[in-house]
Amino acid sequence: MQLLIPGVSISGGIWMIVLGGVVLALMFLILKPVLNLLTFPINTMTLGLTSIFTSALILYLLTVFVGAISIEAFSYPRTDIMGVIIPKLTFNTFFAYIYSAFVLSFIDSLLSWLMN
């Protein structure tokens, strides 16, 4: 099943989505603070950009622990929006993890903004 991002696929139905969500939540609760503490000096120098890489690492570990979830290379086709041409964008596997972490972070920020 392909969801929001073209490279992310989950096989196994709704139970794998729930299992992936629980494992991801546990990893963000346990592993993310440890990684943020370890990368704090670099994170302050890059003004928070390193947090995307730690989120990508957690997504990679999620795909290792839950085999039904995979993130693969993908591409967006060339588009033309009101005269603005956006060229074809191709993401290899590394940047697919980075892009997925960015989208996940954006959705998390949007939901927490809506809740407050």
N, C-alpha and C positions, 0 to 999 in steps of 0.2 A: 504494500500500500504506500503510495507516494502522497505526502502531505503538502506542507507549505513551501518547502525548499526542494527543488528538483533532485538534488543529490542525496537527500535523506530518504531512506526507505525502511519500512518496518514490516516484517512478515510475521504472521502468527495471529493477526486479529487484534481485537480490543484488549485481550488479556496481556499481550506483549506491550501495548501502549501503556497500560496501567503499571506493569512491572517496570518498564523503562522509566516511567515518571517517578515511581517510588525509589528506584536505584539512583536516578539523577538527583532527586531531592536529598537523599542521604549523602551522596557525594558532595553536593553543594553545602550541606550542613556540616560535614566532617572534614572533607578534604580541602575545600575552597579557603577556609580561614587559615589553614596551615600553609597552603601555597601562597596566599596573600602575605603572610608573615615572612616567609622566606624571600619573596620577591619585593618586599617593601622598599628597599633602597632604589631598585631599578624602577619600580612603579612610581615613586615620587619624581625621579628624573624624567620619566616619559609622560608625566602628568596623567597617569591612569591607563595608558594604552596597553600596558603589560597585562592588565586584568583580562583583556580579550584572549591573550595567549594562554592564560591559566584556565579560562573557560573552555578553550579549544582542547587543552590537554584533558580536562575532565570529560568532554564529549568523546575524545578518543578512548579514554578508559571505559566509558559507558559502552562503546561498541565492542570493546574487548570482553567485558563481563557479560553483556547481554548480546548473544550472537545473532539474534533476530533483527537487531537494529544495525544498519550500515549507512555510512556516509561515503559517497563516491564522487569522482570527478563529474562535472556537468558543465553545460554551457547555456547561455541565453542567446536566442537568435537576434539578428540585427532588427532594429525597429525604427520607425519614423513617426515621431509624435509632433504634430503641428509644425512641420518643417525642421525639427531638431532631429538629427540622425544620431542614434545611439548604436555604435558598432557591436558586432558579435562579441560577447564576453565569455571567455572560457576559464573555468576554475579547475586547477589540478586538485589532487586529493588534499594536499596541505591547505590550500586556500579555501577548499570546500569546508574544512573544519573551522577555519578562521571566520568565514562568511556565516556558517551556521551558528557559531558562538556569538557573532555580532547580532544576528537576527534574534537569537534567544535573549540576549541582553536588552535589545530594543523592546521586545515584547514584555519582558519583565519590568523594565522601567515604565512603559506605558501603562501596564496594569497597576503598578504601585502608585502612579500618578493619578489614575482614575479612582483608586480606593481612598485617597486622601482628600 
